[in-house]
Amino acid sequence: MEQLPDGAHVRLRSRVLGTYIRADVDRVGISLSPYRGSLNTAWTVRRVVRDGVAYLVFHGAAYGRYIALCPPMSPGSVSSSASATQRRTTSTSSGWS
């Protein structure tokens, strides 16, 4: 975590695909983009400590939202994998703030 200090500006790149995580213009979804030079691919690192455990969250420069993981869909649905989305805050039902 020392390589990602609080407040650092980063672009999140897939080394496998060579693409960047990009905030979609609908301000909800995220997608992969081959273009690095967009404000939609810029994120600010935020450290959150919850019950003594440090987490990293990423705040989008384009729309001021955070990347959040959505829980997997229920068994028997079309997809059982988790997906990611943009949220206004880091607040969740688990009480993050």
Backbone bond lengths (Angstrom), bond angles and torsions (degrees), N, CA, C in turn:
res aa  C-N    CA-C-N  psi(-1)  N-CA   C-N-CA  omega(-1)  CA-C   N-CA-C  phi
1 M - - - 1.431 - - 1.518 111.62 -
2 E 1.309 117.50 -14.08 1.455 120.41 178.25 1.527 111.43 -65.70
3 Q 1.317 117.23 -25.08 1.463 121.14 179.89 1.518 112.24 -76.70
4 L 1.326 117.22 -14.20 1.459 122.18 179.09 1.528 109.48 -125.07
5 P 1.321 117.96 76.14 1.468 119.61 -178.46 1.526 112.03 -70.13
6 D 1.328 116.19 154.58 1.456 121.47 178.77 1.523 109.93 -56.65
7 G 1.321 116.64 132.05 1.457 121.72 179.45 1.521 114.89 89.91
8 A 1.326 117.54 -4.45 1.470 120.69 179.22 1.530 109.75 -68.42
9 H 1.312 116.65 144.38 1.464 122.20 176.52 1.523 108.20 -98.11
10 V 1.324 116.04 128.89 1.462 120.77 -174.65 1.522 110.26 -137.15
11 R 1.311 114.45 163.26 1.462 122.61 166.63 1.526 105.20 -121.95
12 L 1.310 116.81 130.28 1.462 122.34 -175.12 1.522 108.85 -93.62
13 R 1.329 115.24 111.55 1.464 121.45 -172.71 1.517 110.97 -114.43
14 S 1.318 116.01 135.46 1.455 121.60 172.16 1.524 107.58 -80.74
15 R 1.305 116.64 118.18 1.463 119.62 178.70 1.523 111.21 -71.71
16 V 1.316 116.64 -24.55 1.463 121.04 179.79 1.531 110.52 -75.73
17 L 1.330 116.31 -48.58 1.463 120.63 -175.69 1.524 113.70 -92.91
18 G 1.344 116.79 -18.33 1.459 120.33 -178.66 1.528 112.80 72.58
19 T 1.335 116.89 24.10 1.459 121.71 -179.16 1.527 109.93 -117.21
20 Y 1.337 115.89 167.17 1.460 122.47 -176.73 1.523 110.59 -115.06
21 I 1.348 116.59 145.35 1.454 120.31 174.39 1.516 107.86 -71.37
22 R 1.315 115.33 127.29 1.465 122.57 -172.59 1.523 110.22 -125.94
23 A 1.337 116.51 135.12 1.463 121.70 174.33 1.527 108.54 -74.91
24 D 1.317 116.45 124.51 1.469 120.62 179.42 1.525 110.83 -73.12
25 V 1.316 116.40 154.32 1.466 121.62 -177.56 1.526 113.07 -67.74
26 D 1.325 118.18 -15.84 1.469 119.90 176.66 1.530 111.88 -76.04
27 R 1.330 116.18 -4.19 1.472 124.41 178.60 1.520 113.36 65.34
28 V 1.318 117.00 16.47 1.455 121.49 178.46 1.523 110.37 -123.33
29 G 1.318 116.55 -53.68 1.455 121.28 -174.92 1.513 112.90 -83.35
30 I 1.306 113.83 164.03 1.459 121.01 169.67 1.518 107.14 -129.20
31 S 1.316 115.98 155.54 1.457 120.88 -179.11 1.514 108.72 -148.91
32 L 1.303 115.87 178.78 1.461 121.50 177.68 1.518 109.43 -102.02
33 S 1.324 116.02 139.37 1.458 121.34 -179.06 1.520 109.72 -134.25
34 P 1.324 118.24 141.67 1.462 120.19 176.63 1.532 112.31 -77.72
35 Y 1.345 117.27 -8.80 1.461 121.45 -174.03 1.526 111.67 -97.60
36 R 1.329 116.06 121.13 1.458 122.60 -178.10 1.524 111.43 -84.37
37 G 1.307 118.28 -32.33 1.457 122.99 -169.85 1.509 115.65 -81.26
38 S 1.296 118.81 33.22 1.455 122.36 179.77 1.522 109.85 -114.09
39 L 1.325 116.72 143.52 1.463 120.81 176.02 1.526 110.26 -60.92
40 N 1.319 117.01 -27.27 1.459 121.15 179.80 1.524 113.26 -68.42
41 T 1.324 118.71 -13.42 1.464 121.40 178.02 1.522 112.16 -101.61
42 A 1.330 118.38 3.81 1.469 122.24 -178.30 1.530 110.12 -96.49
43 W 1.326 116.19 133.38 1.467 123.05 -178.36 1.522 109.42 -133.73
44 T 1.328 117.26 148.99 1.460 122.82 175.02 1.518 108.41 -107.89
45 V 1.335 116.66 132.01 1.462 122.38 179.25 1.527 108.68 -75.58
46 R 1.317 116.84 131.78 1.464 123.15 173.12 1.521 107.85 -126.03
47 R 1.333 115.40 133.59 1.468 120.23 176.56 1.518 108.79 -96.32
48 V 1.309 116.03 132.32 1.458 122.75 177.07 1.513 106.97 -124.47
49 V 1.336 116.56 128.56 1.461 120.95 176.70 1.517 107.84 -107.65
50 R 1.306 115.64 124.16 1.467 122.38 -178.10 1.516 108.60 -131.36
51 D 1.328 116.74 117.85 1.467 122.22 -179.04 1.526 111.50 53.82
52 G 1.322 115.76 39.63 1.462 121.12 177.37 1.513 115.33 80.33
53 V 1.323 118.05 1.29 1.466 122.25 179.66 1.518 108.38 -107.55
54 A 1.336 116.42 129.37 1.466 121.62 179.81 1.529 109.86 -88.67
55 Y 1.319 115.27 132.66 1.461 122.36 177.31 1.523 108.32 -122.32
56 L 1.313 116.39 153.86 1.455 121.72 171.89 1.515 108.30 -106.44
57 V 1.329 116.59 132.14 1.464 121.37 172.79 1.523 106.74 -124.18
58 F 1.311 116.60 155.91 1.458 121.16 -174.82 1.523 109.89 -119.79
59 H 1.323 115.41 123.14 1.463 124.18 -177.53 1.525 108.13 -101.36
60 G 1.327 116.61 123.24 1.462 121.55 -176.00 1.513 113.41 -75.47
61 A 1.325 116.46 134.54 1.464 121.74 178.37 1.521 111.56 -72.86
62 A 1.313 117.97 -30.57 1.463 121.46 -174.22 1.529 112.99 -70.44
63 Y 1.317 117.62 -46.97 1.465 120.72 -172.84 1.519 113.60 -126.39
64 G 1.337 117.84 2.30 1.453 120.93 177.63 1.511 114.84 69.81
65 R 1.327 116.46 28.14 1.459 120.93 179.85 1.526 109.68 -112.91
66 Y 1.323 115.75 164.19 1.452 122.15 -179.58 1.520 110.76 -103.07
67 I 1.330 115.85 151.01 1.461 120.34 171.24 1.522 106.55 -76.18
68 A 1.319 116.57 133.55 1.462 121.17 178.24 1.519 109.07 -136.05
69 L 1.316 115.59 142.90 1.459 119.90 174.45 1.508 109.20 -87.94
70 C 1.304 115.73 135.51 1.458 121.49 175.37 1.520 107.08 -96.54
71 P 1.324 117.73 142.06 1.470 119.27 179.91 1.527 110.92 -63.79
72 P 1.333 116.00 155.24 1.464 119.33 177.85 1.523 110.71 -60.02
73 M 1.327 115.07 152.59 1.462 119.96 176.69 1.525 109.25 -68.32
74 S 1.279 116.09 163.70 1.459 120.84 -178.14 1.529 111.10 -64.13
75 P 1.329 116.47 153.16 1.474 119.81 178.29 1.525 110.83 -56.30
76 G 1.306 116.07 141.38 1.452 121.44 179.85 1.519 113.71 90.16
77 S 1.336 116.97 -5.80 1.460 119.12 178.26 1.524 109.28 -83.55
78 V 1.308 116.41 178.14 1.459 121.44 -176.36 1.524 111.50 -61.44
79 S 1.335 117.57 -39.86 1.470 121.09 -178.87 1.520 109.49 -128.65
80 S 1.318 116.38 139.29 1.463 119.69 177.68 1.526 111.05 -113.41
81 S 1.334 117.63 9.66 1.461 120.38 -179.98 1.518 110.69 -96.77
82 A 1.326 116.64 156.09 1.457 121.63 177.62 1.524 109.09 -73.26
83 S 1.322 116.06 153.84 1.453 121.09 175.48 1.519 108.48 -128.37
84 A 1.319 116.10 168.96 1.462 120.72 -178.99 1.515 109.81 -117.62
85 T 1.315 115.46 153.45 1.454 122.06 -179.57 1.521 109.08 -149.34
86 Q 1.334 117.07 176.19 1.457 121.95 174.52 1.517 108.42 -100.77
87 R 1.337 116.62 141.87 1.462 122.05 176.46 1.517 108.96 -130.22
88 R 1.335 116.86 155.50 1.465 120.59 -179.87 1.510 113.19 -67.65
89 T 1.331 117.73 -39.52 1.462 121.70 -178.81 1.510 108.79 -133.73
90 T 1.318 115.61 177.64 1.448 119.81 175.28 1.513 110.62 -89.12
91 S 1.330 118.33 4.79 1.459 122.02 179.59 1.532 109.98 -67.65
92 T 1.293 115.70 134.68 1.454 121.96 176.32 1.518 108.25 -139.67
93 S 1.281 116.99 -179.98 1.456 119.91 177.66 1.521 111.35 -64.14
94 S 1.326 117.27 -18.72 1.459 119.99 178.56 1.525 112.13 -81.56
95 G 1.354 117.50 -4.63 1.446 120.14 172.62 1.512 116.31 94.92
96 W 1.304 119.05 15.37 1.458 119.58 177.44 1.502 109.08 -66.19
97 S 1.318 116.11 147.73 1.461 119.49 174.21 1.506 110.16 -141.04
